[in-house]
Amino acid sequence: MDETPVNETPGSAAQAETYNPWTIVNLVFGHLAEQGLHPVLGDGGDPGEPARALLTALGIQPAAEGNREVMRRVYAHLDEIRAVVFEAD
């Protein structure tokens, strides 16, 4: 898995933040509800595509793997499990 942040260019010190896309959708909906609005995502059906459209409209590239840091930790934990299991052989 590539550990270079998406927005980082060679020689750049900028670090890209990653977020779970549903956290962003929840934040937007919470803000709209505080303003007295009643947002609905996907008219009660699958919210995936409308959520993707919302994130894209906000300039956020949704990624299927979600938060990269969380996924790195999951992969590291899986590596630890594999090492323990296969070491026992």
C-alpha positions in Angstrom: 0.0 0.0 0.0 1.4 3.4 -1.0 2.0 5.6 2.0 2.5 8.8 0.1 -0.4 11.2 0.8 -2.5 11.8 -2.4 -2.0 15.6 -2.4 1.7 15.5 -1.7 4.0 16.3 -4.6 7.7 15.4 -4.6 9.6 17.9 -2.5 6.4 19.2 -0.9 6.0 19.2 2.9 2.2 19.2 2.6 0.5 16.2 4.4 -3.0 15.2 3.2 -5.6 14.6 5.8 -7.8 11.6 5.4 -11.3 11.2 6.8 -14.0 8.6 6.7 -16.5 9.8 4.0 -19.4 9.1 6.3 -18.0 11.4 8.9 -18.1 14.2 6.4 -21.6 13.4 5.4 -22.7 13.3 9.1 -21.0 16.6 9.7 -22.8 18.3 6.8 -26.2 16.8 7.8 -25.7 17.9 11.4 -25.0 21.4 10.3 -28.1 21.5 8.0 -30.2 20.1 10.9 -28.9 22.9 13.2 -30.1 25.4 10.6 -33.6 24.0 10.8 -33.4 22.0 7.6 -34.3 18.3 7.3 -31.9 16.8 4.8 -32.6 13.4 3.3 -30.0 11.4 1.5 -31.2 9.1 -1.3 -34.9 9.3 -0.5 -34.7 6.4 1.9 -32.9 4.1 -0.6 -29.2 3.3 -0.8 -27.4 6.5 0.3 -24.1 5.6 -1.3 -24.4 7.4 -4.6 -26.0 10.6 -3.2 -23.3 10.6 -0.5 -20.6 10.3 -3.2 -22.2 13.2 -5.1 -22.3 15.3 -1.9 -18.6 14.6 -1.2 -17.6 15.3 -4.8 -19.5 18.7 -4.7 -17.5 19.6 -1.5 -14.2 18.8 -3.4 -13.6 15.6 -1.5 -12.6 12.5 -3.4 -14.4 9.6 -1.8 -12.4 6.4 -1.5 -13.8 2.9 -1.0 -11.2 2.1 1.7 -12.2 5.1 3.8 -9.6 6.5 6.2 -6.1 5.5 5.1 -4.7 5.6 8.6 -7.3 3.2 9.9 -6.7 0.9 6.9 -2.9 1.0 7.6 -3.6 -0.1 11.2 -5.9 -2.9 10.0 -3.2 -4.2 7.6 -0.6 -4.0 10.3 -2.8 -5.9 12.7 -3.5 -8.6 10.0 0.3 -8.9 9.4 0.8 -9.5 13.2 -1.9 -12.2 13.2 -0.4 -13.9 10.1 3.0 -13.9 11.8 1.6 -15.5 14.9 -0.4 -18.1 13.1 2.2 -19.1 10.5 5.0 -19.0 13.1 3.2 -21.8 15.1 3.6 -24.2 12.1 
